[in-house]
Amino acid sequence: MTTNIKQQEIRGELIKLNWSMADFVKEYDKHYKYKSKLTEESFKKQLSRKTTSSGLLDAYLDFIYSHREWLILGNIKPCYTSDEHFSAEFNERMKGISKLISDKVEKNL
């Protein structure tokens, strides 16, 4: 998954949670026992900068996917992860199929 797609995914999950960026930073910091150096300003920049580390964005997504509030909503973590061995077009189509399946499962819960 590209940086831009991960950034969009994070924004989408925040919308599902009805969280602002400040809410995310507060929950993230609380999870890490207030030792996180994350600020609302740095988080905003990380969600707009093309050079943001893919690993950092993955960590944010993992945090969201494991958060109690996200799980209470009955959300399902998308299962497809991109593979560098496939073309970008193939990965995008597979991600779309995975999202479609996840959305249908969520509607039936």
C-alpha positions as CSV (number, residue, x, y, z in Angstrom):
1,M,0.0,0.0,0.0
2,T,1.4,3.4,-0.9
3,T,1.9,6.2,1.6
4,N,-1.0,8.2,0.2
5,I,-3.4,5.2,0.4
6,K,-2.4,4.5,4.0
7,Q,-2.9,8.2,4.9
8,Q,-6.4,8.1,3.3
9,E,-7.1,4.8,5.2
10,I,-6.2,6.4,8.5
11,R,-8.4,9.4,7.7
12,G,-11.3,7.1,6.8
13,E,-10.9,5.1,10.0
14,L,-10.9,8.3,12.1
15,I,-14.2,9.3,10.4
16,K,-15.7,5.9,11.3
17,L,-14.7,6.4,14.9
18,N,-15.9,10.0,14.8
19,W,-12.5,11.1,16.1
20,S,-10.7,14.3,15.3
21,M,-6.9,14.3,14.9
22,A,-6.7,15.6,18.4
23,D,-8.8,12.6,19.6
24,F,-6.4,10.2,17.9
25,V,-3.3,11.9,19.4
26,K,-4.9,11.8,22.9
27,E,-5.8,8.1,22.6
28,Y,-2.4,7.2,21.1
29,D,-0.6,9.0,23.8
30,K,-2.8,7.4,26.6
31,H,-2.1,4.0,25.1
32,Y,1.7,4.6,25.3
33,K,1.3,5.9,28.9
34,Y,1.9,9.5,27.9
35,K,5.4,8.8,26.6
36,S,4.5,9.4,23.0
37,K,6.0,12.5,21.4
38,L,3.1,12.7,19.0
39,T,1.4,16.1,18.7
40,E,-1.7,17.1,16.7
41,E,0.4,19.3,14.5
42,S,3.0,16.5,13.8
43,F,0.1,14.0,13.1
44,K,-1.5,16.4,10.6
45,K,1.8,16.7,8.8
46,Q,2.4,12.9,8.8
47,L,-1.0,12.5,7.1
48,S,-0.2,14.9,4.4
49,R,3.5,14.5,3.8
50,K,4.6,12.1,0.9
51,T,7.7,11.1,2.8
52,T,6.0,9.8,5.9
53,S,7.4,6.4,6.9
54,S,5.2,3.5,5.7
55,G,6.0,1.7,8.9
56,L,4.8,4.6,11.0
57,L,1.5,4.7,9.2
58,D,1.2,0.9,9.6
59,A,1.7,1.4,13.3
60,Y,-1.1,4.0,13.4
61,L,-3.4,1.7,11.5
62,D,-2.6,-1.2,13.8
63,F,-3.3,1.0,16.8
64,I,-6.7,2.0,15.3
65,Y,-7.6,-1.6,14.4
66,S,-6.9,-2.8,17.9
67,H,-8.6,0.0,19.7
68,R,-11.6,-0.9,21.9
69,E,-13.8,1.7,20.3
70,W,-13.1,0.6,16.8
71,L,-13.8,-3.0,17.7
72,I,-17.1,-2.1,19.5
73,L,-18.3,-0.6,16.3
74,G,-18.1,-4.0,14.7
75,N,-15.5,-2.9,12.1
76,I,-13.5,-5.5,10.3
77,K,-9.8,-5.0,9.5
78,P,-9.2,-5.1,5.8
79,C,-7.3,-8.3,5.1
80,Y,-5.5,-7.6,1.8
81,T,-2.1,-6.2,2.0
82,S,-0.2,-5.1,-1.0
83,D,2.7,-7.2,-2.4
84,E,5.6,-5.5,-4.2
85,H,5.8,-8.4,-6.6
86,F,2.4,-7.5,-8.2
87,S,1.7,-4.4,-10.2
88,A,0.2,-1.3,-8.5
89,E,-3.0,-1.8,-10.6
90,F,-3.4,-5.4,-9.4
91,N,-2.8,-4.4,-5.7
92,E,-5.4,-1.6,-6.0
93,R,-8.0,-3.9,-7.5
94,M,-7.4,-6.5,-4.8
95,K,-7.6,-3.9,-2.1
96,G,-10.9,-2.8,-3.6
97,I,-12.2,-6.4,-3.6
98,S,-11.1,-6.8,0.1
99,K,-12.9,-3.5,1.0
100,L,-16.0,-4.6,-0.8
101,I,-16.1,-7.9,1.1
102,S,-15.4,-6.2,4.4
103,D,-18.2,-3.6,3.8
104,K,-20.7,-6.4,2.9
105,V,-19.8,-8.3,6.0
106,E,-20.2,-5.2,8.2
107,K,-23.6,-4.5,6.8
108,N,-24.7,-8.1,7.6
109,L,-23.6,-8.0,11.2
